[in-house]
Amino acid sequence: MAEQTRMEGTANPTGVVWLVGASTGIGRALALRLAAAGWCVAVTSRSRDKLEALAAEASGSGRIQAFPGDVTDDAGLKGLVEDIEAQLGAVDMAILNQGDYEPMGLEAFDPALFRRIVEINYLGVVNGLAAIMPPMIQRGRGRILVTASLAGYRGLPRAAPYSASKAAVINLAESLQPELAQKGVSLRLINPGFVKTPMTDKNQFKMPFLIETDAAVDAIMKGLDRKGFEISFPRPFAIIMKTLRLLPYGLFLWLTLRMVKADEGEN
Ligand SMILES: NC(=O)c1ccc[n+]([C@@H]2O[C@H](COP(=O)([O-])OP(=O)(O)OC[C@H]3O[C@@H](n4cnc5c(N)ncnc54)[C@H](OP(=O)(O)O)[C@@H]3O)[C@@H](O)[C@H]2O)c1
């Protein structure tokens, strides 16, 4: 029962969280916030130096520890989770947040870019799940969150590799959630809209409902304390994108054609 209480909220946590994609952007800010809230945070990404700088920023508390790794290395990730559990104890919550993005118009259609983005955004989540699900299932408890995007709701112009990879993550989470729930492990989705991070700094267009990283972390922290499958934000943009998801193809494709024409007009 004490264990149950500890797992359900973030207000007074004492557990271990494995946060992947923590060197920059949303993940970095989330790591600091979770540490401040009392979690022991194992942070993973490819950049050891950035993770060590992050751990140093939370120094004194010792609450952030660097475990560098690459999500495209499935065997490496399994070993990484074993190391985390050996050093910090059982992982109570895993947040698979890593991501890669590159806009791509038709003129630059490139299978290599699709492969790169799918390897990180989709298969990277698969590899993370393969590493963290077995110990959680064995214990009969645990929480897993995967970061997709509101851009995964429907195919969006000039974003095919990214949009498709995030649609795959959403679909994957829907597929796995019921079976995992049966095993005592919760699986949830984080679907952000536009957030100001190194990922979106490369966008040339005006991003609707763009929010700062801190606002994104506020929404995630609130979502962690609530129930429900999906944490989506910012709310107005999430509502628009959910409405878009309901539109019939004729209307949806008419709208996206207008987006393409407007984009061509600007360039
Ligand atoms: N920013 C937005 O507007 C927005 C909107 C919707 C969804 N999202 C999603 O939110 C998540 C965080 O994005 P962000 O905006 O914070 O982007 P970001 O600042 O670019 O962060 C991406 C993170 O993923 C890590 N990463 C990339 N490839 C990796 C790999 N092969 N192995 C391990 N880690 C890897 C990066 O670290 P290293 O380079 O050190 O490996 C970095 O820590 C992503 O899943 C993104 O798709 C973002």
The ligand as a Gaussian input file, in Angstrom:
#p B3LYP/6-31G(d) Opt

LIG

0 1
 N        9.873000      21.014000     -29.401000
 C        8.675000      20.760000     -29.912000
 O        7.984000      21.659000     -30.430000
 C        8.100000      19.378000     -29.838000
 C        6.777000      19.200000     -30.243000
 C        6.223000      17.933000     -30.193000
 C        6.974000      16.879000     -29.729000
 N        8.257000      17.071000     -29.337000
 C        9.007000      15.916000     -28.875000
 O        9.486000      16.173000     -27.574000
 C       10.698000      15.429000     -27.367000
 C       11.781000      16.375000     -26.890000
 O       12.035000      17.293000     -27.941000
 P       12.803000      18.680000     -27.746000
 O       12.016000      19.691000     -28.458000
 O       13.168000      18.872000     -26.326000
 O       14.080000      18.401000     -28.672000
 P       15.652000      18.514000     -28.444000
 O       15.983000      19.673000     -27.593000
 O       16.236000      18.424000     -29.810000
 O       15.991000      17.190000     -27.616000
 C       16.051000      15.931000     -28.212000
 C       16.728000      15.002000     -27.226000
 O       16.792000      13.681000     -27.814000
 C       18.125000      13.190000     -27.647000
 N       18.427000      12.225000     -28.681000
 C       18.388000      12.420000     -30.037000
 N       18.800000      11.311000     -30.660000
 C       19.106000      10.391000     -29.698000
 C       19.608000       9.065000     -29.716000
 N       19.896000       8.434000     -30.869000
 N       19.795000       8.420000     -28.534000
 C       19.527000       9.058000     -27.360000
 N       19.065000      10.313000     -27.274000
 C       18.859000      10.973000     -28.426000
 C       18.989000      14.447000     -27.741000
 O       20.233000      14.264000     -27.110000
 P       21.612000      13.896000     -27.830000
 O       21.710000      14.674000     -29.094000
 O       22.611000      14.263000     -26.785000
 O       21.587000      12.414000     -28.056000
 C       18.152000      15.412000     -26.904000
 O       18.405000      15.205000     -25.539000
 C       10.994000      14.746000     -28.698000
 O       10.478000      13.449000     -28.714000
 C       10.232000      15.601000     -29.690000
 O        9.937000      14.921000     -30.888000
 C        8.842000      18.296000     -29.382000

